[in-house]
Amino acid sequence: MAARAILQRVFIDCRSKPKKEITLDSAIESLPDTLIGLLDFPEKLKSMEDLCPVSSAIVKYQVIGGNAAWHAQFKKSTAA
């Protein structure tokens, strides 16, 4: 019964519109540093940054650090 109620709540919440837009940089910066440190991405990712934007953003954050510089480098590397 509890699982059914939880699933019903998830479905109801998914139908409603988000209260505000979540940007990629705010989502990445809201992750705990301990989690960021545990994430490991293959070296091949560097050649596919435009295909894997979320993973690429996390890698930039890991390499450059949690300041605005990572976001500028991410934008530069994924620009069309």
C-alpha positions as CSV (number, residue, x, y, z in Angstrom):
1,M,0.0,0.0,0.0
2,A,2.8,2.4,0.9
3,A,4.6,1.8,-2.5
4,R,1.3,2.5,-4.3
5,A,0.9,5.8,-2.5
6,I,4.5,6.9,-3.2
7,L,4.1,6.1,-6.9
8,Q,0.9,7.9,-7.1
9,R,2.5,11.0,-5.5
10,V,5.4,10.8,-7.9
11,F,3.1,10.7,-10.9
12,I,1.0,13.6,-9.6
13,D,4.2,15.7,-9.0
14,C,5.5,14.9,-12.5
15,R,2.3,16.2,-14.1
16,S,2.6,19.6,-12.5
17,K,4.6,22.3,-14.1
18,P,8.0,23.1,-12.4
19,K,7.9,26.1,-10.1
20,K,11.0,27.5,-11.7
21,E,13.5,26.7,-14.4
22,I,16.6,24.9,-13.2
23,T,19.8,25.8,-15.0
24,L,22.6,23.3,-15.6
25,D,25.1,25.4,-13.6
26,S,22.8,25.6,-10.6
27,A,22.0,21.9,-10.8
28,I,25.8,21.0,-10.9
29,E,26.7,23.4,-8.2
30,S,24.0,22.1,-5.9
31,L,25.6,18.6,-5.9
32,P,27.6,17.8,-2.7
33,D,31.4,17.9,-3.3
34,T,31.6,14.3,-1.9
35,L,29.3,13.1,-4.7
36,I,31.1,15.2,-7.4
37,G,34.4,13.5,-6.2
38,L,32.9,10.0,-6.6
39,L,31.8,10.5,-10.2
40,D,34.3,9.2,-12.8
41,F,33.9,9.6,-16.6
42,P,35.8,8.0,-19.4
43,E,38.6,9.9,-21.2
44,K,36.6,9.5,-24.4
45,L,34.1,12.0,-23.1
46,K,36.4,14.9,-24.1
47,S,35.8,14.2,-27.8
48,M,32.0,14.1,-27.3
49,E,31.3,17.1,-25.1
50,D,28.5,18.4,-27.3
51,L,26.7,15.0,-27.1
52,C,27.0,14.6,-23.3
53,P,26.5,18.1,-21.9
54,V,25.6,17.1,-18.3
55,S,28.6,14.8,-17.9
56,S,30.8,17.3,-19.6
57,A,29.7,20.0,-17.2
58,I,30.4,17.8,-14.2
59,V,33.9,17.1,-15.6
60,K,34.6,20.8,-16.1
61,Y,33.4,21.4,-12.5
62,Q,35.7,18.7,-11.2
63,V,38.8,20.0,-13.1
64,I,38.3,23.7,-12.7
65,G,36.5,23.9,-9.4
66,G,33.2,25.2,-8.1
67,N,33.5,28.8,-9.3
68,A,32.1,30.6,-12.3
69,A,35.2,29.7,-14.4
70,W,34.0,26.1,-15.0
71,H,30.8,27.4,-16.6
72,A,32.6,29.7,-19.0
73,Q,34.9,26.9,-20.1
74,F,31.9,24.6,-20.5
75,K,30.1,27.0,-22.7
76,K,33.3,27.6,-24.7
77,S,33.9,23.8,-25.2
78,T,30.3,23.1,-26.2
79,A,29.6,26.1,-28.4
80,A,28.5,25.1,-31.9
